[in-house]
């Protein structure tokens, strides 16, 4: 999934730079933003599980 989102971001950046799309830069980088948000979400839940596991001991 991450490779797909990185490739999609690269395609969008190149298309924007070559004038093939007139999107805002926020939309161009949206796949990268989604990937970063997904990683943060996973790290949050892993951290929460670790904290709860340590607290129950």
C-alpha distance matrix in Angstrom:
0.0 3.8 5.5 5.2 6.3 8.7 10.0 10.6 12.4 14.3 15.4 16.5 18.4 20.1 21.0 22.5 24.4 25.8 26.9 25.0 23.8 25.8 23.2 23.6 21.7 20.2 18.5 17.4 15.7 14.3 10.5 11.3 13.4 10.9 8.7 12.1 13.3 10.7 11.6 15.2 15.1 14.1 16.7 19.2 19.1 19.4 22.3 23.9 23.9 25.4 28.0 29.0 29.3 31.5 33.5 34.4 35.9
3.8 0.0 3.8 5.4 5.1 6.1 8.5 9.8 10.5 12.3 14.2 15.3 16.5 18.4 19.8 21.0 22.5 24.3 25.6 24.2 23.0 24.8 22.2 22.2 19.8 18.5 17.4 15.9 13.6 12.9 9.3 8.8 11.3 9.8 6.7 9.6 11.8 9.8 9.9 13.5 14.3 13.5 15.4 18.2 18.8 18.8 21.2 23.3 23.7 24.7 27.2 28.7 29.0 30.8 33.0 34.2 35.6
5.5 3.8 0.0 3.8 5.5 5.1 6.0 8.5 9.8 10.5 12.2 14.1 15.3 16.5 18.2 19.8 21.0 22.5 24.1 22.6 22.0 24.3 22.2 22.5 20.1 19.5 18.1 16.1 14.3 14.3 10.6 10.4 13.6 12.6 9.8 12.6 15.2 13.5 13.5 17.0 18.1 17.2 18.9 21.8 22.4 22.3 24.7 26.9 27.2 28.1 30.6 32.2 32.3 34.1 36.4 37.7 38.8
5.2 5.4 3.8 0.0 3.8 5.5 5.1 6.0 8.6 9.8 10.5 12.2 14.2 15.4 16.3 18.2 19.9 21.0 22.3 20.4 19.6 22.0 19.9 20.7 18.8 18.1 16.1 14.3 13.3 12.7 9.0 10.1 13.2 11.7 10.0 13.4 15.3 13.8 14.7 18.1 18.7 18.3 20.5 23.0 23.4 23.8 26.3 28.1 28.5 29.8 32.3 33.5 34.0 35.9 38.0 39.1 40.6
6.3 5.1 5.5 3.8 0.0 3.8 5.4 5.0 6.1 8.6 9.8 10.4 12.2 14.2 15.1 16.3 18.2 19.9 20.8 19.3 17.9 19.8 17.3 17.7 15.6 14.6 12.9 11.3 9.8 9.1 5.3 6.4 9.4 8.3 6.9 10.3 12.2 11.4 12.6 15.5 16.4 16.6 18.7 20.8 21.8 22.5 24.6 26.4 27.2 28.6 30.6 32.1 32.9 34.7 36.5 37.9 39.6
8.7 6.1 5.1 5.5 3.8 0.0 3.8 5.4 5.1 6.2 8.7 9.9 10.5 12.3 14.2 15.3 16.5 18.3 19.9 18.8 17.9 19.9 17.7 17.8 15.2 14.9 13.8 11.4 9.6 10.4 7.2 6.5 10.2 10.4 8.4 10.8 13.6 13.3 13.5 16.4 18.0 18.1 19.5 22.0 23.4 23.7 25.5 27.7 28.6 29.5 31.6 33.4 34.1 35.5 37.6 39.2 40.6
10.0 8.5 6.0 5.1 5.4 3.8 0.0 3.8 5.4 5.0 6.2 8.6 9.9 10.6 12.2 14.2 15.3 16.5 18.2 16.7 16.4 19.0 17.4 18.2 16.0 16.3 14.6 11.8 11.2 12.2 9.1 9.6 13.2 13.2 11.7 14.4 17.0 16.5 17.1 20.1 21.4 21.4 23.0 25.5 26.6 27.0 29.0 31.1 31.9 32.9 35.1 36.8 37.3 38.9 41.0 42.5 43.9
10.6 9.8 8.5 6.0 5.0 5.4 3.8 0.0 3.8 5.4 5.1 6.2 8.6 10.0 10.5 12.2 14.2 15.4 16.4 14.5 13.6 16.1 14.2 15.3 13.7 13.7 11.5 9.0 9.1 9.5 6.8 8.6 11.8 11.6 11.2 14.1 16.1 15.9 17.2 19.9 20.9 21.5 23.4 25.4 26.5 27.4 29.4 31.1 32.1 33.5 35.4 36.9 37.8 39.5 41.3 42.8 44.5
12.4 10.5 9.8 8.6 6.1 5.1 5.4 3.8 0.0 3.8 5.4 5.1 6.1 8.6 9.8 10.4 12.2 14.2 15.2 14.2 13.0 14.8 12.7 13.0 10.7 11.0 9.6 6.6 6.0 7.6 5.8 6.3 9.6 10.5 10.3 12.4 14.7 15.3 16.3 18.5 20.1 21.0 22.5 24.4 26.0 26.9 28.4 30.3 31.7 32.8 34.5 36.3 37.3 38.8 40.5 42.3 43.9
14.3 12.3 10.5 9.8 8.6 6.2 5.0 5.4 3.8 0.0 3.8 5.5 5.1 6.2 8.5 9.8 10.6 12.2 14.1 13.4 13.2 15.4 14.2 14.8 12.3 13.6 12.4 8.9 8.8 11.2 9.6 9.4 12.9 14.1 13.4 15.2 17.9 18.5 19.0 21.3 23.2 23.8 25.0 27.2 28.9 29.4 30.9 33.1 34.4 35.2 37.0 39.0 39.8 41.1 43.1 44.9 46.3
15.4 14.2 12.2 10.5 9.8 8.7 6.2 5.1 5.4 3.8 0.0 3.8 5.5 5.2 6.0 8.5 9.9 10.6 12.1 10.6 10.7 13.6 12.9 14.4 12.8 14.3 12.3 8.9 10.3 12.0 10.6 11.7 14.9 15.7 15.5 17.8 20.0 20.4 21.5 23.9 25.3 26.0 27.6 29.7 31.1 31.9 33.6 35.5 36.7 37.8 39.7 41.4 42.3 43.8 45.7 47.4 48.9
16.5 15.3 14.1 12.2 10.4 9.9 8.6 6.2 5.1 5.5 3.8 0.0 3.8 5.5 5.0 6.1 8.6 9.9 10.4 9.2 8.1 10.4 9.2 10.6 9.3 10.8 8.7 5.4 7.6 9.5 9.2 10.6 13.1 14.2 14.9 16.9 18.7 19.7 21.1 23.0 24.4 25.6 27.2 28.8 30.5 31.6 33.1 34.8 36.3 37.6 39.1 40.8 42.0 43.5 45.1 46.9 48.7
18.4 16.5 15.3 14.2 12.2 10.5 9.9 8.6 6.1 5.1 5.5 3.8 0.0 3.8 5.4 5.1 6.1 8.6 9.8 10.0 9.4 10.9 10.1 10.6 8.3 10.7 9.9 6.1 7.6 10.7 10.9 11.0 13.5 15.5 15.8 17.0 19.3 20.7 21.6 23.2 25.1 26.5 27.5 29.2 31.3 32.2 33.4 35.3 37.0 37.9 39.4 41.4 42.6 43.8 45.4 47.5 49.1
20.1 18.4 16.5 15.4 14.2 12.3 10.6 10.0 8.6 6.2 5.2 5.5 3.8 0.0 3.8 5.4 5.1 6.1 8.5 8.5 9.4 11.8 12.0 13.3 11.6 14.3 13.2 9.5 11.3 14.2 13.9 14.2 17.0 18.7 18.8 20.3 22.7 23.8 24.6 26.5 28.4 29.4 30.6 32.5 34.4 35.2 36.5 38.5 40.1 40.9 42.5 44.5 45.6 46.8 48.6 50.6 52.1
21.0 19.8 18.2 16.3 15.1 14.2 12.2 10.5 9.8 8.5 6.0 5.0 5.4 3.8 0.0 3.8 5.5 5.2 6.1 5.0 5.9 8.9 9.7 11.8 11.3 13.9 12.1 9.0 11.9 14.1 14.3 15.4 17.8 19.2 19.9 21.7 23.6 24.7 26.0 27.8 29.3 30.6 32.1 33.7 35.5 36.6 38.0 39.7 41.3 42.5 44.0 45.8 47.0 48.4 50.0 51.9 53.6
22.5 21.0 19.8 18.2 16.3 15.3 14.2 12.2 10.4 9.8 8.5 6.1 5.1 5.4 3.8 0.0 3.8 5.5 5.1 5.9 5.3 6.6 7.3 8.7 8.2 11.4 10.3 7.5 10.5 13.1 14.2 15.0 16.8 18.7 19.8 21.1 22.8 24.5 25.8 27.1 28.8 30.5 31.7 33.1 35.1 36.4 37.5 39.1 41.0 42.2 43.4 45.2 46.7 47.9 49.3 51.4 53.2
24.4 22.5 21.0 19.9 18.2 16.5 15.3 14.2 12.2 10.6 9.9 8.6 6.1 5.1 5.5 3.8 0.0 3.8 5.5 7.7 8.5 9.5 10.7 11.5 10.3 13.8 13.5 10.4 12.7 15.8 16.7 16.8 18.9 21.1 21.8 22.7 24.9 26.6 27.4 28.8 30.9 32.3 33.2 34.8 37.0 38.0 39.0 40.9 42.8 43.7 44.9 47.0 48.4 49.4 50.9 53.1 54.8
25.8 24.3 22.5 21.0 19.9 18.3 16.5 15.4 14.2 12.2 10.6 9.9 8.6 6.1 5.2 5.5 3.8 0.0 3.8 5.7 8.1 10.0 12.1 13.8 13.4 16.8 15.8 12.8 15.6 18.3 18.9 19.5 21.7 23.6 24.3 25.6 27.7 29.1 30.1 31.8 33.6 35.0 36.1 37.8 39.8 40.8 41.9 43.9 45.6 46.5 47.9 49.9 51.2 52.3 54.0 56.0 57.7
26.9 25.6 24.1 22.3 20.8 19.9 18.2 16.4 15.2 14.1 12.1 10.4 9.8 8.5 6.1 5.1 5.5 3.8 0.0 3.8 5.5 6.8 9.6 11.8 12.4 15.7 14.5 12.3 15.6 17.9 19.1 20.1 21.8 23.6 24.8 26.2 27.8 29.4 30.8 32.2 33.8 35.5 36.8 38.1 40.1 41.4 42.6 44.2 46.1 47.2 48.4 50.3 51.8 53.1 54.4 56.5 58.3
25.0 24.2 22.6 20.4 19.3 18.8 16.7 14.5 14.2 13.4 10.6 9.2 10.0 8.5 5.0 5.9 7.7 5.7 3.8 0.0 3.8 6.9 9.4 12.4 13.2 16.0 13.9 11.9 15.4 17.1 17.9 19.5 21.4 22.6 23.9 25.7 27.2 28.4 30.1 31.7 33.0 34.5 36.2 37.5 39.2 40.6 42.0 43.5 45.2 46.6 47.9 49.6 51.0 52.5 53.9 55.7 57.6
23.8 23.0 22.0 19.6 17.9 17.9 16.4 13.6 13.0 13.2 10.7 8.1 9.4 9.4 5.9 5.3 8.5 8.1 5.5 3.8 0.0 3.8 5.7 9.0 10.5 12.8 10.6 9.3 13.0 14.3 15.6 17.5 18.9 20.1 21.8 23.5 24.6 26.0 28.0 29.3 30.4 32.3 33.9 35.0 36.7 38.4 39.7 41.0 42.8 44.3 45.5 47.0 48.6 50.2 51.3 53.2 55.3
25.8 24.8 24.3 22.0 19.8 19.9 19.0 16.1 14.8 15.4 13.6 10.4 10.9 11.8 8.9 6.6 9.5 10.0 6.8 6.9 3.8 0.0 3.8 6.7 9.1 11.5 10.0 9.6 13.2 14.5 16.6 18.3 18.9 20.5 22.6 23.9 24.7 26.6 28.6 29.5 30.6 32.8 34.3 35.0 36.9 38.8 39.8 41.0 43.1 44.6 45.5 47.0 48.9 50.3 51.3 53.3 55.5
23.2 22.2 22.2 19.9 17.3 17.7 17.4 14.2 12.7 14.2 12.9 9.2 10.1 12.0 9.7 7.3 10.7 12.1 9.6 9.4 5.7 3.8 0.0 3.8 6.4 8.0 6.3 6.7 10.2 11.0 13.5 15.2 15.5 17.0 19.4 20.5 21.1 23.1 25.2 25.9 27.0 29.3 30.8 31.4 33.3 35.3 36.3 37.3 39.5 41.1 41.9 43.4 45.3 46.7 47.6 49.6 51.9
23.6 22.2 22.5 20.7 17.7 17.8 18.2 15.3 13.0 14.8 14.4 10.6 10.6 13.3 11.8 8.7 11.5 13.8 11.8 12.4 9.0 6.7 3.8 0.0 3.8 5.3 5.5 6.5 9.0 10.1 13.3 14.2 13.9 16.0 18.5 18.9 19.4 21.9 23.8 24.1 25.4 28.0 29.1 29.5 31.8 33.8 34.4 35.4 37.8 39.3 39.8 41.5 43.6 44.8 45.6 47.8 50.0
21.7 19.8 20.1 18.8 15.6 15.2 16.0 13.7 10.7 12.3 12.8 9.3 8.3 11.6 11.3 8.2 10.3 13.4 12.4 13.2 10.5 9.1 6.4 3.8 0.0 3.8 5.4 4.8 6.2 8.4 11.4 11.5 11.5 14.2 16.1 16.3 17.3 19.9 21.3 21.7 23.4 25.8 26.6 27.4 29.8 31.5 32.0 33.4 35.8 36.9 37.6 39.5 41.4 42.4 43.4 45.7 47.8
20.2 18.5 19.5 18.1 14.6 14.9 16.3 13.7 11.0 13.6 14.3 10.8 10.7 14.3 13.9 11.4 13.8 16.8 15.7 16.0 12.8 11.5 8.0 5.3 3.8 0.0 3.8 5.4 5.4 6.0 9.7 10.0 8.9 11.4 13.9 13.9 14.3 17.0 18.8 18.9 20.3 22.9 23.9 24.3 26.6 28.6 29.1 30.2 32.7 34.0 34.5 36.3 38.4 39.5 40.3 42.6 44.8
18.5 17.4 18.1 16.1 12.9 13.8 14.6 11.5 9.6 12.4 12.3 8.7 9.9 13.2 12.1 10.3 13.5 15.8 14.5 13.9 10.6 10.0 6.3 5.5 5.4 3.8 0.0 3.8 5.4 5.0 8.2 9.8 9.4 10.9 13.5 14.6 14.8 16.9 19.1 19.8 20.7 23.1 24.6 25.2 27.1 29.1 30.0 31.0 33.2 34.8 35.6 37.1 39.0 40.5 41.4 43.4 45.6
17.4 15.9 16.1 14.3 11.3 11.4 11.8 9.0 6.6 8.9 8.9 5.4 6.1 9.5 9.0 7.5 10.4 12.8 12.3 11.9 9.3 9.6 6.7 6.5 4.8 5.4 3.8 0.0 3.8 5.6 7.6 8.7 9.7 11.5 13.2 14.4 15.6 17.4 19.1 20.2 21.6 23.6 24.9 26.0 28.0 29.5 30.6 32.0 34.0 35.3 36.4 38.1 39.8 41.1 42.3 44.3 46.3
15.7 13.6 14.3 13.3 9.8 9.6 11.2 9.1 6.0 8.8 10.3 7.6 7.6 11.3 11.9 10.5 12.7 15.6 15.6 15.4 13.0 13.2 10.2 9.0 6.2 5.4 5.4 3.8 0.0 3.8 5.6 5.4 6.3 8.8 10.1 10.8 12.4 14.4 15.7 16.7 18.4 20.3 21.4 22.6 24.7 26.2 27.1 28.7 30.7 31.9 32.9 34.8 36.4 37.6 38.9 41.0 42.9
14.3 12.9 14.3 12.7 9.1 10.4 12.2 9.5 7.6 11.2 12.0 9.5 10.7 14.2 14.1 13.1 15.8 18.3 17.9 17.1 14.3 14.5 11.0 10.1 8.4 6.0 5.0 5.6 3.8 0.0 3.9 5.4 4.9 6.1 8.6 9.8 10.3 12.1 14.2 15.2 16.2 18.3 19.9 20.7 22.5 24.3 25.5 26.7 28.6 30.2 31.2 32.7 34.5 35.9 37.0 38.9 41.1
10.5 9.3 10.6 9.0 5.3 7.2 9.1 6.8 5.8 9.6 10.6 9.2 10.9 13.9 14.3 14.2 16.7 18.9 19.1 17.9 15.6 16.6 13.5 13.3 11.4 9.7 8.2 7.6 5.6 3.9 0.0 3.8 5.4 5.1 6.2 8.7 9.9 10.5 12.5 14.4 15.2 16.7 18.6 19.9 21.4 22.8 24.4 25.8 27.3 28.8 30.3 31.8 33.1 34.8 36.2 37.9 39.9
11.3 8.8 10.4 10.1 6.4 6.5 9.6 8.6 6.3 9.4 11.7 10.6 11.0 14.2 15.4 15.0 16.8 19.5 20.1 19.5 17.5 18.3 15.2 14.2 11.5 10.0 9.8 8.7 5.4 5.4 3.8 0.0 3.8 5.4 5.1 6.3 8.6 9.8 10.7 12.4 14.2 15.5 16.7 18.3 20.3 21.3 22.6 24.4 26.1 27.2 28.6 30.4 31.7 33.0 34.6 36.5 38.3
13.4 11.3 13.6 13.2 9.4 10.2 13.2 11.8 9.6 12.9 14.9 13.1 13.5 17.0 17.8 16.8 18.9 21.7 21.8 21.4 18.9 18.9 15.5 13.9 11.5 8.9 9.4 9.7 6.3 4.9 5.4 3.8 0.0 3.8 5.4 5.2 6.1 8.5 10.0 10.6 12.2 14.3 15.4 16.3 18.5 20.1 21.0 22.4 24.5 25.8 26.7 28.5 30.2 31.5 32.6 34.7 36.7
10.9 9.8 12.6 11.7 8.3 10.4 13.2 11.6 10.5 14.1 15.7 14.2 15.5 18.7 19.2 18.7 21.1 23.6 23.6 22.6 20.1 20.5 17.0 16.0 14.2 11.4 10.9 11.5 8.8 6.1 5.1 5.4 3.8 0.0 3.8 5.5 5.1 6.1 8.7 9.9 10.4 12.4 14.3 15.2 16.6 18.4 19.9 21.0 22.7 24.4 25.6 27.0 28.6 30.3 31.4 33.2 35.3
8.7 6.7 9.8 10.0 6.9 8.4 11.7 11.2 10.3 13.4 15.5 14.9 15.8 18.8 19.9 19.8 21.8 24.3 24.8 23.9 21.8 22.6 19.4 18.5 16.1 13.9 13.5 13.2 10.1 8.6 6.2 5.1 5.4 3.8 0.0 3.8 5.5 5.1 6.3 8.7 9.9 10.7 12.5 14.2 15.7 16.7 18.4 20.1 21.4 22.7 24.4 26.0 27.1 28.7 30.3 32.0 33.8
12.1 9.6 12.6 13.4 10.3 10.8 14.4 14.1 12.4 15.2 17.8 16.9 17.0 20.3 21.7 21.1 22.7 25.6 26.2 25.7 23.5 23.9 20.5 18.9 16.3 13.9 14.6 14.4 10.8 9.8 8.7 6.3 5.2 5.5 3.8 0.0 3.8 5.4 5.2 6.2 8.6 10.0 10.6 12.2 14.5 15.5 16.4 18.3 20.2 21.1 22.4 24.3 25.7 26.9 28.4 30.5 32.2
13.3 11.8 15.2 15.3 12.2 13.6 17.0 16.1 14.7 17.9 20.0 18.7 19.3 22.7 23.6 22.8 24.9 27.7 27.8 27.2 24.6 24.7 21.1 19.4 17.3 14.3 14.8 15.6 12.4 10.3 9.9 8.6 6.1 5.1 5.5 3.8 0.0 3.8 5.5 5.1 6.1 8.7 9.9 10.4 12.5 14.3 15.2 16.4 18.5 20.0 20.9 22.5 24.3 25.7 26.7 28.7 30.8
10.7 9.8 13.5 13.8 11.4 13.3 16.5 15.9 15.3 18.5 20.4 19.7 20.7 23.8 24.7 24.5 26.6 29.1 29.4 28.4 26.0 26.6 23.1 21.9 19.9 17.0 16.9 17.4 14.4 12.1 10.5 9.8 8.5 6.1 5.1 5.4 3.8 0.0 3.8 5.5 5.0 6.3 8.7 9.8 10.8 12.4 14.2 15.4 16.8 18.5 20.0 21.3 22.7 24.5 25.8 27.4 29.4
11.6 9.9 13.5 14.7 12.6 13.5 17.1 17.2 16.3 19.0 21.5 21.1 21.6 24.6 26.0 25.8 27.4 30.1 30.8 30.1 28.0 28.6 25.2 23.8 21.3 18.8 19.1 19.1 15.7 14.2 12.5 10.7 10.0 8.7 6.3 5.2 5.5 3.8 0.0 3.8 5.4 5.2 6.2 8.5 10.1 10.6 12.2 14.2 15.5 16.5 18.2 20.0 21.1 22.5 24.2 26.0 27.6
15.2 13.5 17.0 18.1 15.5 16.4 20.1 19.9 18.5 21.3 23.9 23.0 23.2 26.5 27.8 27.1 28.8 31.8 32.2 31.7 29.3 29.5 25.9 24.1 21.7 18.9 19.8 20.2 16.7 15.2 14.4 12.4 10.6 9.9 8.7 6.2 5.1 5.5 3.8 0.0 3.8 5.5 5.1 6.0 8.7 9.9 10.4 12.1 14.3 15.2 16.2 18.2 19.8 20.9 22.2 24.4 26.2
15.1 14.3 18.1 18.7 16.4 18.0 21.4 20.9 20.1 23.2 25.3 24.4 25.1 28.4 29.3 28.8 30.9 33.6 33.8 33.0 30.4 30.6 27.0 25.4 23.4 20.3 20.7 21.6 18.4 16.2 15.2 14.2 12.2 10.4 9.9 8.6 6.1 5.0 5.4 3.8 0.0 3.8 5.5 5.1 6.4 8.7 9.9 10.6 12.5 14.4 15.4 16.6 18.4 20.1 21.1 22.8 25.0
14.1 13.5 17.2 18.3 16.6 18.1 21.4 21.5 21.0 23.8 26.0 25.6 26.5 29.4 30.6 30.5 32.3 35.0 35.5 34.5 32.3 32.8 29.3 28.0 25.8 22.9 23.1 23.6 20.3 18.3 16.7 15.5 14.3 12.4 10.7 10.0 8.7 6.3 5.2 5.5 3.8 0.0 3.8 5.4 5.3 6.2 8.5 9.9 10.7 12.4 14.2 15.5 16.5 18.4 20.0 21.4 23.2
16.7 15.4 18.9 20.5 18.7 19.5 23.0 23.4 22.5 25.0 27.6 27.2 27.5 30.6 32.1 31.7 33.2 36.1 36.8 36.2 33.9 34.3 30.8 29.1 26.6 23.9 24.6 24.9 21.4 19.9 18.6 16.7 15.4 14.3 12.5 10.6 9.9 8.7 6.2 5.1 5.5 3.8 0.0 3.8 5.5 5.1 6.0 8.5 9.9 10.5 12.1 14.2 15.2 16.3 18.1 20.1 21.6
19.2 18.2 21.8 23.0 20.8 22.0 25.5 25.4 24.4 27.2 29.7 28.8 29.2 32.5 33.7 33.1 34.8 37.8 38.1 37.5 35.0 35.0 31.4 29.5 27.4 24.3 25.2 26.0 22.6 20.7 19.9 18.3 16.3 15.2 14.2 12.2 10.4 9.8 8.5 6.0 5.1 5.4 3.8 0.0 3.8 5.6 5.2 6.1 8.7 9.9 10.5 12.2 14.1 15.3 16.3 18.4 20.5
19.1 18.8 22.4 23.4 21.8 23.4 26.6 26.5 26.0 28.9 31.1 30.5 31.3 34.4 35.5 35.1 37.0 39.8 40.1 39.2 36.7 36.9 33.3 31.8 29.8 26.6 27.1 28.0 24.7 22.5 21.4 20.3 18.5 16.6 15.7 14.5 12.5 10.8 10.1 8.7 6.4 5.3 5.5 3.8 0.0 3.8 5.3 4.9 6.2 8.6 9.8 10.5 12.1 14.1 15.2 16.6 18.8
19.4 18.8 22.3 23.8 22.5 23.7 27.0 27.4 26.9 29.4 31.9 31.6 32.2 35.2 36.6 36.4 38.0 40.8 41.4 40.6 38.4 38.8 35.3 33.8 31.5 28.6 29.1 29.5 26.2 24.3 22.8 21.3 20.1 18.4 16.7 15.5 14.3 12.4 10.6 9.9 8.7 6.2 5.1 5.6 3.8 0.0 3.8 5.4 5.2 6.2 8.6 10.0 10.5 12.3 14.2 15.6 17.1
22.3 21.2 24.7 26.3 24.6 25.5 29.0 29.4 28.4 30.9 33.6 33.1 33.4 36.5 38.0 37.5 39.0 41.9 42.6 42.0 39.7 39.8 36.3 34.4 32.0 29.1 30.0 30.6 27.1 25.5 24.4 22.6 21.0 19.9 18.4 16.4 15.2 14.2 12.2 10.4 9.9 8.5 6.0 5.2 5.3 3.8 0.0 3.8 5.4 5.1 6.1 8.6 9.7 10.5 12.1 14.3 15.9
23.9 23.3 26.9 28.1 26.4 27.7 31.1 31.1 30.3 33.1 35.5 34.8 35.3 38.5 39.7 39.1 40.9 43.9 44.2 43.5 41.0 41.0 37.3 35.4 33.4 30.2 31.0 32.0 28.7 26.7 25.8 24.4 22.4 21.0 20.1 18.3 16.4 15.4 14.2 12.1 10.6 9.9 8.5 6.1 4.9 5.4 3.8 0.0 3.8 5.4 5.1 6.1 8.4 9.9 10.5 12.4 14.7
23.9 23.7 27.2 28.5 27.2 28.6 31.9 32.1 31.7 34.4 36.7 36.3 37.0 40.1 41.3 41.0 42.8 45.6 46.1 45.2 42.8 43.1 39.5 37.8 35.8 32.7 33.2 34.0 30.7 28.6 27.3 26.1 24.5 22.7 21.4 20.2 18.5 16.8 15.5 14.3 12.5 10.7 9.9 8.7 6.2 5.2 5.4 3.8 0.0 3.8 5.5 5.2 6.0 8.6 9.8 10.7 12.8
25.4 24.7 28.1 29.8 28.6 29.5 32.9 33.5 32.8 35.2 37.8 37.6 37.9 40.9 42.5 42.2 43.7 46.5 47.2 46.6 44.3 44.6 41.1 39.3 36.9 34.0 34.8 35.3 31.9 30.2 28.8 27.2 25.8 24.4 22.7 21.1 20.0 18.5 16.5 15.2 14.4 12.4 10.5 9.9 8.6 6.2 5.1 5.4 3.8 0.0 3.8 5.5 5.0 6.1 8.5 10.1 11.1
28.0 27.2 30.6 32.3 30.6 31.6 35.1 35.4 34.5 37.0 39.7 39.1 39.4 42.5 44.0 43.4 44.9 47.9 48.4 47.9 45.5 45.5 41.9 39.8 37.6 34.5 35.6 36.4 32.9 31.2 30.3 28.6 26.7 25.6 24.4 22.4 20.9 20.0 18.2 16.2 15.4 14.2 12.1 10.5 9.8 8.6 6.1 5.1 5.5 3.8 0.0 3.8 5.4 5.2 6.1 8.7 10.4
29.0 28.7 32.2 33.5 32.1 33.4 36.8 36.9 36.3 39.0 41.4 40.8 41.4 44.5 45.8 45.2 47.0 49.9 50.3 49.6 47.0 47.0 43.4 41.5 39.5 36.3 37.1 38.1 34.8 32.7 31.8 30.4 28.5 27.0 26.0 24.3 22.5 21.3 20.0 18.2 16.6 15.5 14.2 12.2 10.5 10.0 8.6 6.1 5.2 5.5 3.8 0.0 3.8 5.5 5.0 6.3 9.0
29.3 29.0 32.3 34.0 32.9 34.1 37.3 37.8 37.3 39.8 42.3 42.0 42.6 45.6 47.0 46.7 48.4 51.2 51.8 51.0 48.6 48.9 45.3 43.6 41.4 38.4 39.0 39.8 36.4 34.5 33.1 31.7 30.2 28.6 27.1 25.7 24.3 22.7 21.1 19.8 18.4 16.5 15.2 14.1 12.1 10.5 9.7 8.4 6.0 5.0 5.4 3.8 0.0 3.8 5.5 5.4 6.8
31.5 30.8 34.1 35.9 34.7 35.5 38.9 39.5 38.8 41.1 43.8 43.5 43.8 46.8 48.4 47.9 49.4 52.3 53.1 52.5 50.2 50.3 46.7 44.8 42.4 39.5 40.5 41.1 37.6 35.9 34.8 33.0 31.5 30.3 28.7 26.9 25.7 24.5 22.5 20.9 20.1 18.4 16.3 15.3 14.1 12.3 10.5 9.9 8.6 6.1 5.2 5.5 3.8 0.0 3.8 5.5 5.6
33.5 33.0 36.4 38.0 36.5 37.6 41.0 41.3 40.5 43.1 45.7 45.1 45.4 48.6 50.0 49.3 50.9 54.0 54.4 53.9 51.3 51.3 47.6 45.6 43.4 40.3 41.4 42.3 38.9 37.0 36.2 34.6 32.6 31.4 30.3 28.4 26.7 25.8 24.2 22.2 21.1 20.0 18.1 16.3 15.2 14.2 12.1 10.5 9.8 8.5 6.1 5.0 5.5 3.8 0.0 3.8 5.6
34.4 34.2 37.7 39.1 37.9 39.2 42.5 42.8 42.3 44.9 47.4 46.9 47.5 50.6 51.9 51.4 53.1 56.0 56.5 55.7 53.2 53.3 49.6 47.8 45.7 42.6 43.4 44.3 41.0 38.9 37.9 36.5 34.7 33.2 32.0 30.5 28.7 27.4 26.0 24.4 22.8 21.4 20.1 18.4 16.6 15.6 14.3 12.4 10.7 10.1 8.7 6.3 5.4 5.5 3.8 0.0 3.8
35.9 35.6 38.8 40.6 39.6 40.6 43.9 44.5 43.9 46.3 48.9 48.7 49.1 52.1 53.6 53.2 54.8 57.7 58.3 57.6 55.3 55.5 51.9 50.0 47.8 44.8 45.6 46.3 42.9 41.1 39.9 38.3 36.7 35.3 33.8 32.2 30.8 29.4 27.6 26.2 25.0 23.2 21.6 20.5 18.8 17.1 15.9 14.7 12.8 11.1 10.4 9.0 6.8 5.6 5.6 3.8 0.0
